[in-house]
Amino acid sequence: MIASEHPQLRGGVLDLGEGAEEAAFELVASVLHAPPAEDWLAIRNGELLAGRVVPRPDRVRTPPVNLRPDATYVVTGGLGALGLEAARHLAARGARRLVLTSRRGLPPRSAWDDRHDEATRHAIGVVEELESQGVSVLPLALDVTDADAARATLTPDFLRMPPIRGVVHAAGAVHGRLVDDLDEDSIRETLHAKVLGAVVLHELFPPGSIDEMVLFSSTAPLVVLPGCTAYAAANSFLDGLAAHRRHRGGNTTSIAWTVWRDTGLGRLTADGLQSMQAQGFGDITPAEALRVWNCLHTTDDGYALVVRPSMPPPGGRRALFEHIRDPRSGEPDGGAAAEPVTLLRDLPADEVPDAAMAVIRSVVAAETGVPEDRIEPERPFSDIGLDSVMGIAIRGKLQQHTGIELSAGVLWTHPTPAALTRYLSGVATR
């Protein structure tokens, strides 16, 4: 994630596994001495392995598991857009008692017919919809990061409901900042609900004490989004917690979702959404997300990545997703449906500058609407109306077309086509 903003830095993940032997540390030394062109590595049985995302072969045939009508199910962040969709999903699987927590809660029922903001109106509407289906719904004002309050509140006696048998942790917040701008306060704000909330739930409902726990994670650690370093770290914690609970006998799954279209945390800023799409990943509808969720109870390792690929990611992450197919094309990484890619490193050195300038003009023209012949080599991008949102989209498309990872501010540090050409040529011919 940091390398996406600072390509001159190299980072990655090396998993030693449990009980690593002395020979494993010799492999660690070799990796540090000569890092391979892979971001995700693991050492198992004395071998160095590279990570790959692979599809679930049974994802279409797996039926949903019915929930117990005589139990209670809790959704944290339950009055947010994603939490409300989770509540609908639990009800569709047979849950008849739901507790939906949020920090603010809902107004008193006597005031539900009054005027409210759009989010509150939507939450009230979903609660009433579920109640019309025979589901008992308790909207509850609770900060799940407050361990004492959670311990006192999430009990059958307080709730006047049957014992809790399932938890969905959908609480979270995004505070996007580039890594250079991160400070302790912004990191705490991003980690607070996801990480501390998950720890409280883990302690309140130890592995084996409930039927299932689902943690709403994100593709952020794998699908690089500028400004999401702290957010990626928070979601990686959820992934690790799910594995920890699984290892101790708890039925826990961390689902790393791609963007849910027009919902809650899925409503990214325009530049973030364009950046994700430019890397070859699309969003999904809530209905699609819930269909996927139905089959994930059989995930053995407690982790599932939900993405919609449309074209190959740029640079080193291309290999990570090489086994993933775009279901609409039937070909790996989008196949024939993907746009052609000009890999500058594959060209003879004397051809690289002209090819780089050509792809810069083509991409900038397509994004800004300015004719290519008006994109002059020494004319600053700012003079042709390029703004920050366009800049993120252009950066993503340049990564696709050249295979070179670019920093978030590359168009500002190399502010003309000529300057950017020199930079791309230098990287491609190293």
C-alpha positions in Angstrom: 0.0 0.0 0.0 2.8 2.5 0.9 4.6 1.5 -2.3 1.6 2.6 -4.3 2.2 6.1 -3.1 6.0 5.8 -3.1 7.1 3.4 -5.9 10.7 3.9 -4.9 10.0 1.9 -1.7 9.7 -1.8 -1.8 7.4 -3.6 0.6 5.7 -7.0 0.9 4.4 -9.7 3.2 6.4 -12.8 4.2 4.5 -15.4 6.2 6.6 -17.8 8.2 3.7 -19.9 9.5 3.7 -21.5 12.9 6.7 -23.4 14.3 9.1 -22.1 11.6 12.4 -24.0 11.7 15.9 -22.6 11.5 16.0 -23.4 7.7 13.2 -21.0 7.2 15.3 -18.1 8.4 17.9 -18.9 5.8 15.1 -18.4 3.2 14.2 -15.1 4.9 17.7 -13.9 4.6 17.8 -14.8 0.9 14.5 -12.9 0.3 15.8 -9.8 2.0 19.1 -10.0 0.1 17.4 -10.5 -3.3 13.7 -9.8 -3.1 11.7 -11.6 -5.8 9.1 -9.7 -7.9 6.3 -10.9 -5.6 4.4 -9.0 -2.9 2.9 -11.9 -1.0 5.2 -14.8 0.0 5.1 -17.7 2.5 7.5 -20.3 3.7 6.1 -23.7 4.1 8.0 -27.0 4.7 11.3 -25.3 3.7 9.9 -23.9 0.5 9.4 -20.3 -0.6 5.9 -20.0 -2.1 4.2 -17.0 -3.8 0.6 -16.1 -3.0 -2.2 -16.4 -5.6 -5.9 -15.5 -5.5 -7.9 -18.5 -6.7 -11.6 -18.9 -7.3 -13.8 -21.1 -5.1 -14.8 -24.1 -7.2 -18.0 -24.6 -5.3 -19.2 -21.0 -5.1 -22.3 -21.6 -7.3 -23.4 -24.9 -5.8 -23.1 -24.1 -2.1 -26.6 -23.6 -0.5 -27.1 -21.1 2.3 -27.2 -22.3 5.9 -30.4 -21.6 7.7 -30.2 -19.6 10.9 -32.0 -20.5 14.2 -35.4 -18.7 14.6 -35.1 -19.2 18.4 -31.8 -17.2 18.6 -30.7 -13.6 18.5 -28.3 -12.2 15.9 -26.3 -8.9 16.4 -25.1 -6.6 13.6 -22.6 -3.9 14.6 -22.8 -0.9 12.4 -26.3 -2.3 11.8 -28.0 1.0 11.0 -25.5 1.9 8.3 -26.1 0.9 4.7 -24.0 -2.3 4.8 -25.3 -3.3 8.2 -28.9 -2.9 7.0 -28.2 -5.2 4.0 -26.6 -7.6 6.4 -29.8 -7.6 8.5 -31.9 -8.3 5.4 -29.5 -11.2 4.6 -29.8 -12.7 8.1 -33.6 -12.4 7.9 -33.7 -14.2 4.6 -31.7 -17.1 6.2 -34.3 -17.5 8.9 -33.3 -15.1 11.7 -36.3 -13.8 13.6 -34.6 -11.7 16.2 -32.1 -9.0 15.3 -30.2 -6.4 17.3 -28.8 -3.6 15.1 -26.2 -1.5 16.9 -24.8 1.9 16.0 -23.3 4.7 17.9 -26.3 7.0 17.4 -29.2 4.6 17.3 -32.5 5.7 15.9 -35.0 8.3 17.1 -37.8 7.1 19.4 -40.5 5.2 17.5 -43.0 7.9 18.3 -40.9 10.2 16.1 -40.3 7.9 13.2 -42.9 9.7 11.1 -41.1 13.1 11.6 -38.7 14.5 9.1 -35.2 13.0 9.2 -32.1 12.9 7.1 -31.8 10.4 4.2 -29.8 7.8 6.1 -32.2 7.8 9.1 -35.2 7.5 6.9 -33.6 4.6 5.0 -32.8 2.8 8.3 -36.3 3.3 9.6 -37.7 2.0 6.3 -35.6 -1.2 6.5 -36.5 -1.9 10.1 -40.2 -1.5 9.3 -39.7 -3.7 6.2 -38.2 -6.5 8.4 -40.8 -6.2 11.1 -43.5 -6.6 8.4 -41.9 -10.0 7.7 -42.3 -11.1 11.2 -38.8 -10.3 12.4 -38.3 -8.7 15.8 -35.8 -5.8 15.3 -34.1 -3.9 18.2 -32.2 -0.8 17.0 -29.7 -0.1 19.7 -27.5 2.9 20.5 -24.2 1.3 21.4 -20.5 2.1 20.8 -19.2 -1.4 20.3 -15.7 -0.3 21.2 -16.9 0.4 24.8 -16.2 -3.0 26.4 -18.1 -2.3 29.6 -21.2 -1.0 27.8 -21.1 -3.9 25.3 -20.8 -6.5 28.1 -23.7 -5.0 30.0 -26.0 -4.5 27.0 -25.5 -7.6 24.8 -27.1 -10.0 27.2 -30.4 -11.9 27.0 -31.6 -10.2 30.2 -30.9 -6.7 29.0 -32.2 -7.3 25.4 -35.1 -9.4 26.6 -34.3 -11.8 23.8 -33.0 -15.3 23.5 -29.2 -15.9 23.7 -27.0 -14.4 21.0 -25.9 -17.1 18.5 -24.4 -15.0 15.7 -22.6 -11.7 15.2 -21.8 -9.6 12.1 -19.2 -6.9 12.6 -20.0 -4.3 9.9 -18.9 -1.2 11.9 -16.1 0.9 10.3 -15.1 4.2 8.9 -12.8 5.4 6.2 -10.6 8.5 6.8 -8.5 8.6 3.6 -5.1 10.2 3.9 -1.9 9.7 2.0 0.8 8.0 4.1 2.8 11.2 4.3 -0.2 13.0 5.9 -1.0 10.2 8.5 -0.9 11.2 12.1 -1.8 9.4 15.3 -5.3 10.9 15.4 -6.2 9.9 11.9 -4.9 6.4 12.4 -6.9 6.0 15.6 -10.0 7.2 13.9 -9.6 4.6 11.2 -8.7 1.7 13.4 -11.1 2.5 16.2 -14.4 0.9 15.1 -13.0 -2.0 13.1 -10.1 -3.1 15.3 -11.2 -2.2 18.8 -14.8 -3.2 18.1 -13.6 -6.6 16.8 -11.4 -7.1 19.9 -14.4 -6.3 22.2 -16.6 -8.8 20.3 -13.8 -11.4 20.3 -13.6 -11.2 24.1 -17.3 -11.0 24.7 -18.0 -14.0 22.4 -15.0 -16.3 22.6 -14.4 -18.9 19.9 -17.0 -21.7 20.2 -19.4 -19.7 22.3 -21.7 -18.7 19.3 -22.6 -20.4 16.1 -20.9 -17.9 13.7 -19.1 -14.6 13.5 -18.7 -12.7 10.3 -16.2 -9.8 10.0 -16.7 -7.3 7.2 -13.2 -6.7 5.8 -12.1 -5.1 2.5 -10.1 -5.7 -0.6 -8.1 -2.6 0.4 -4.9 -4.5 1.3 -4.8 -6.1 -2.2 -6.5 -3.6 -4.5 -4.3 -0.6 -3.9 -6.2 2.7 -3.2 -4.2 5.8 -2.5 -4.9 7.2 0.9 -6.1 3.9 2.4 -3.0 2.7 4.2 -4.6 2.9 7.7 -7.8 1.4 6.4 -5.9 -1.5 4.8 -4.2 -2.2 8.1 -7.5 -2.2 10.0 -9.0 -4.8 7.6 -5.8 -6.9 7.7 -6.3 -7.1 11.4 -9.9 -8.5 10.9 -8.5 -11.1 8.5 -5.9 -12.2 11.1 -8.5 -12.3 13.9 -10.7 -14.6 11.8 -7.8 -17.0 11.3 -7.0 -16.8 15.0 -10.5 -17.7 16.0 -10.8 -20.5 13.5 -7.6 -22.0 14.8 -9.3 -22.1 18.3 -12.5 -23.7 17.1 -14.6 -20.6 16.3 -16.7 -20.5 13.2 -15.5 -17.1 12.0 -15.2 -15.7 8.5 -13.6 -12.5 7.4 -15.1 -11.3 4.0 -12.9 -8.9 2.1 -15.5 -7.1 0.1 -15.0 -5.1 -3.0 -17.1 -1.9 -3.3 -20.8 -2.4 -2.7 -22.5 -0.1 -5.3 -24.2 3.0 -3.8 -24.0 1.8 -0.2 -22.3 3.1 2.9 -18.5 2.6 3.0 -18.9 1.5 -0.6 -19.7 5.1 -1.6 -16.0 6.0 -2.1 -14.8 9.4 -3.1 -14.8 9.7 -6.9 -11.0 9.5 -7.2 -10.9 6.3 -5.0 -13.6 4.6 -7.1 -12.0 5.6 -10.4 -8.6 4.4 -9.1 -10.0 1.0 -8.3 -11.7 0.7 -11.6 -8.6 1.8 -13.4 -6.7 -1.1 -11.7 -9.1 -3.6 -13.2 -11.7 -4.1 -10.5 -15.4 -3.3 -10.6 -18.0 -2.9 -7.9 -20.9 -5.3 -7.1 -24.6 -4.7 -6.2 -25.9 -5.5 -2.8 -27.9 -8.4 -4.2 -24.7 -9.9 -5.7 -22.9 -9.5 -2.4 -25.6 -11.3 -0.5 -25.6 -14.2 -3.1 -21.9 -14.6 -2.6 -22.3 -14.4 1.2 -24.7 -17.4 1.0 -21.9 -19.8 0.0 -19.1 -18.5 2.3 -20.0 -20.6 5.4 -17.9 -23.4 4.0 -14.7 -21.3 3.7 -12.1 -23.5 5.5 -9.6 -20.9 6.4 -12.0 -18.2 7.5 -11.1 -15.8 4.7 -12.8 -14.9 1.4 -11.9 -12.2 -1.1 -14.8 -10.9 -3.2 -13.8 -9.0 -6.3 -15.0 -8.4 -9.8 -12.0 -8.4 -12.2 -12.3 -6.6 -15.5 -8.7 -6.3 -16.7 -5.2 -7.2 -15.5 -3.9 -5.1 -12.6 -0.6 -3.3 -13.3 2.9 -4.2 -12.2 3.7 -6.8 -9.7 0.2 -7.6 -8.6 -0.7 -9.0 -12.0 0.7 -12.4 -11.0 -1.3 -12.4 -7.7 -4.6 -12.3 -9.7 -3.5 -14.5 -12.7 -6.0 -17.2 -11.9 -9.0 -14.9 -11.6 -11.3 -14.6 -14.6 -13.8 -12.0 -15.6 -17.0 -14.0 -15.6 -18.4 -11.9 -18.5 -15.4 -12.7 -20.8 -14.5 -16.3 -19.7 -10.9 -15.4 -20.1 -8.2 -14.9 -17.4 -7.9 -11.3 -16.3 -10.6 -10.2 -18.8 -9.0 -11.9 -21.8 -9.9 -10.4 -25.1 -12.2 -8.0 -23.4 -9.3 -6.2 -21.8 -7.7 -3.2 -23.5 -4.3 -3.8 -25.1 -1.3 -3.0 -22.9 1.9 -1.4 -24.0 4.6 -2.7 -21.6 7.3 -0.2 -22.0 9.9 -2.5 -20.5 9.4 -4.9 -23.4 10.3 -2.3 -26.0 13.8 -1.5 -27.3 15.2 1.4 -25.4 15.2 3.8 -28.4 11.4 3.2 -28.8 10.4 3.8 -25.2 10.2 7.6 -25.2 7.9 7.8 -28.3 5.7 5.0 -26.9 5.5 6.7 -23.5 4.6 10.1 -25.0 1.9 8.4 -27.2 0.2 6.6 -24.4 0.3 9.7 -22.2 -1.4 11.8 -24.9 -3.9 9.1 -25.6 -4.9 8.6 -21.9 -4.9 12.3 -21.0 -7.0 13.1 -24.1 -9.6 10.4 -23.3 -10.0 11.6 -19.7 -10.0 15.3 -20.2 -11.7 15.6 -23.7 -8.8 17.7 -25.0 -7.7 16.7 -28.5 -4.3 14.9 -28.6 -2.8 17.5 -30.9 -3.4 20.2 -28.1 -1.5 18.1 -25.5 1.9 19.7 -26.1 5.0 18.2 -24.5 5.9 21.2 -22.4 2.4 22.4 -21.6 1.5 21.7 -17.9 -1.4 19.3 -17.3 -3.0 22.0 -15.2 -3.3 24.3 -18.2 -5.6 21.8 -19.9 -8.0 21.6 -17.0 -6.7 18.5 -15.3 -7.9 18.2 -11.7 -7.2 15.8 -8.8 -10.0 13.4 -9.8 -8.9 13.2 -13.4 -5.3 12.8 -12.1 -6.2 9.7 -10.2 -8.0 8.2 -13.2 -5.2 9.0 -15.5 -2.6 7.5 -13.2 -4.6 4.3 -13.1 -4.9 4.1 -16.8 -1.2 4.8 -17.3 -0.4 1.9 -15.0 -2.6 -0.4 -17.0 -1.1 0.7 -20.3 2.5 0.7 -19.3 2.7 -2.0 -16.5 4.6 0.5 -14.3 3.4 1.3 -10.7 3.0 5.1 -10.3 2.8 7.2 -7.1 -0.5 9.0 -6.3 1.1 12.4 -7.1 3.0 11.4 -10.2 1.2 14.0 -12.4 2.1 16.8 -10.0 5.8 15.8 -9.5 6.1 15.4 -13.3 3.7 18.1 -14.4 4.1 18.1 -18.2 3.9 15.3 -20.8 7.6 15.7 -21.5 8.5 15.4 -17.8 6.3 12.4 -17.4 7.8 10.8 -20.5 11.3 11.2 -19.2 10.2 9.6 -15.9 8.5 6.6 -17.5 11.4 6.1 -19.9 13.8 6.1 -17.0 11.8 3.5 -15.1 11.3 1.3 -18.1 14.9 1.2 -19.2 16.5 0.6 -15.8 
